[in-house]
Amino acid sequence: MGTELSPQPVASPRTWPLVALAIIAIVGVVLGAVALVVALTRPGNAGSAAAPTTTASPTYTAEEIAAAHQKLCEVYKLAARSVQIDTNGGDAALAGVTGVNGAVMLEQALRTAPALAPDERDAAFALAEAYTNANAVASFSTGRGDPAWRAAADDVIAKDAEMRATCGGG
C-alpha cells in the first residue's frame, strides 16, 4: 500500500478578498499607530510666535451684581421659609420634599445668576448641600435625638445662618 496524500485545501475564490481586506486593515492600524506616536513625540511649532490664549473672566456691572444678589436672596428666603415650616410639622414626607425643593431652588438661582460674588455662590451651594445631606440622613436616622440627624440638622442651621448673613437677615 502506498502512502496516500491528503488533498490540500484549495483557496476558494471567495477567500482572497477577505485576506486582502485583513491585510489592508492591519496596514491601516499600523500606519495610524505610527502617526499617533509621531504626533505625540514631535515638538509643536517651536517657531510659532502665537502666544497662548487665555480667557478673561467676564465682568459685570454693579447693577448686574446687585440684581443677581437680590434674586439669590429672594429665592433663599422663599426656600428657607418653606423648609422652616415643613420640617417643623409632623409630616416627614413633606419635610423631605421641601428639603430637596429648597436645594433645587438654590441651585437654579445659582445657575441663572453668573454675576454673583464667589462668597455668595459658595454660601448658597453649601446650604443646598446641607439640605440634601439632611434629607438623606433623615431617611435612616432613628429620630431627632439621633447623633447623625443632629449633626446634619446643626449643619443646616449653620449654613442657613451664613446665607441669612449674606442676604442681610442677621
URLINQUI-V763938 format. One record per pair of residues at least 12 apart in sequence whose ideal C-beta (glycine too) atoms are under 6 Angstrom apart, sorted by sequence separation. I is the first residue (numbers start at 1). GAP is how many residues later the second one is. D is the distance in Angstrom with one decimal. If there is no record, write none. Layout:
BEGIN
I	GAP	D
I	GAP	D
END
This chain:
BEGIN
86	12	3.8
137	12	5.6
110	14	5.6
83	15	5.3
137	15	4.1
82	16	5.3
106	18	4.9
134	18	4.1
83	19	4.7
133	19	5.6
107	21	5.4
106	22	4.2
134	22	5.0
79	23	3.8
103	25	4.1
130	25	4.7
79	26	4.5
130	26	4.5
103	28	4.2
102	29	5.0
103	29	4.8
130	29	4.3
75	30	5.3
99	32	4.6
127	32	4.2
126	33	4.8
75	34	4.0
100	35	5.8
99	36	4.0
127	36	5.0
72	37	5.1
96	39	5.3
123	39	4.7
123	40	5.2
72	41	5.8
71	42	5.5
123	43	4.9
68	45	3.8
120	46	5.4
68	47	4.0
68	48	4.7
65	50	4.9
64	51	4.3
60	55	3.9
76	87	5.2
76	91	5.7
73	94	3.7
END
